[in-house]
Amino acid sequence: IIRAVVRSGGKDIEGFARVPLSRPEIVLEHSYQNNVVSTGEEARLRIRPYFFTIADPRELRVSWSIDDAPKQTLSGIQGFSFSARPFQGAEIRVSARVSNPSRVTEAREGMVRLNVR
């Protein structure tokens, strides 16, 4: 339960909201229409984490991979970029695994398919 108090016109207005417990979720974001990346492009992806027990997203650990080959592990949710050139004409799977190092059970994986043309 979250309690909020707002002072307006000299009076306190109080409200409550129930937030159900939920397992962590992630959303992989990119700006490629129809998931198509141009061959010569530097592809960029971002992660939006939800429902992790953290005070700051920089506490999270993120591992990125392309077609199941590990590419980069980062602290925090910085974006991931890679050259699309080696994947010309292919459909690739870009995956991310986000985990909370202080809570081993808090982890989530996500994947997006990109077509390189």
Secondary structure, DSSP 8 states (H G I E B T S, - for coil): -EEEEEEETTEEEEEEE-------EEEEE---GGGEE-TTSEEEEEEEEES-S-SSGGG-EEEEEETTEEEEEEES---EEEESGGGTT-EEEEEEEEEETTEEEEEEEEEEEEEE-
